[in-house]
Amino acid sequence: MREVDPRRRVPRTDALLADPALAAAAVTLGRDLVKAAVVRAQDRARRGELTPEQVRDAALADLPSRTPRAVLNATGVVLHTNLGRAPLAPSAVDALVAAAGNTDVELDLRTGRRARRGREALDALAAAVPDAGAVHVVNNGAAALALAATALAAGREIVVSRGELVEIGDGFRLPDLLASTGARLREVGTTNRTTRADYEAVIGEYTGFVLKVHPSNFVVTGFTSAVPVAELATLGVPVVVDIGSGLLAPDPLLPAEPDAATTLRGGAHLVTASGDKLLGGPQAGLLLGDADLVHRLRRHPLARALRVDKLTLAALAATLYAPTTPTRDALHADPVRLRARVERLRDRLGEDGCKAEVVPSAAVVGGGGAPGVELDSWALSLPERYAEPLRTGRPAILGRVLHGRLLLDLRAVPEVADDRVRAAVLSVGD
Ligand SMILES: *Cc1c(COP(=O)(O)O)cnc(C)c1O
């Protein structure tokens, strides 16, 4: 008997659309999109690229993913820009969900009148930093700087030290951003040294403000000097400080990291920062400072283009009220406890015949701040061949490969996820 041509055995469209997984996908993605994927998979089978048995899975694999892939951050980099920086606190996640529908974001339900947009978030920020006369929130740290430059220095000069003209990452250069607002950059000093006299020499009628930028991703050491905020504040022009990381108050663990409260108390007129770095919240740009400056920013037409949505405002308010955040917990995790977690993981993997080792690791804060700071940490060490299956699994687990080993540093992995790490490692097998 002749074998039936496999191309004749390609499953029919209606049979495929009735498959539970494809039918479930049609509920969220729509039938047209799922059908198109089915037709593409059938065509591939007719061309002999797939067996008839592979058609269903190929159609499923061809569907667009509805949500971003969850990743467990075992890199030892607490704030990993490629992983979306700060993971949100549970209360911030709840707030996001609550804000997804219609909310009172801009309405006072008692009076029925329009109210200040995002007042919970603004009140929480003002309460967290009483030194600020007023606060405002925009889309991200770069937007905060762009708004300050546009509103306070367009057509005028921003005086900035050459040592602070930084590239934040992915080609984002602060000087380019500032120049794009129509302000002129007036560079003073040199890469390693800038003095008060350098600033004094250029300050004049064209000065919009003096900008001080925290170099958040590198350190300059050796023969250096910079002018502290307190001294810049006596130059007679507004001083804007980009602290970057969003620490609102000092953190003893990160003594070199500037914070909003101390910077304002030191005399800064305006502080800008990100919401999703050390603050541990959603992507946002924070502006804190003298009430009159903040009001000028808020009233500037550009402010409308940079305004944050209700989801961000809800998550930011919840973050500011949360007793702690995953970012803070990861930063302050006790190395003794981390070691015990990694040893327990190793022992339990050992019971299932998987041999892993426990090794010390040096974690870092990451692009979000504190360059040069190393945090004592512990990692599970596995053969390098585990890296790819773990990275492409669900959840994806991202570690770091070093000298032929995959290191899973648990500092930024929530403890509740240890069982999932164990299951994922076991599923890789031999
Ligand atoms: C991260 C950073 C920025 C950019 O902030 P985004 O929120 O990423 O836009 C600007 N300045 C400094 C000093 C930073 O560290």
The ligand as an ORCA input file, in Angstrom:
! r2SCAN-3c Opt
* xyz 0 1
  C      19.418     57.554     34.952
  C      19.846     58.973     34.902
  C      19.204     59.884     34.049
  C      18.093     59.456     33.124
  O      16.960     59.135     33.827
  P      15.809     58.257     33.104
  O      14.782     58.088     34.177
  O      16.438     57.008     32.655
  O      15.312     59.087     31.975
  C      19.627     61.182     34.047
  N      20.642     61.576     34.843
  C      21.282     60.737     35.687
  C      22.374     61.248     36.546
  C      20.902     59.404     35.744
  O      21.534     58.556     36.559
*
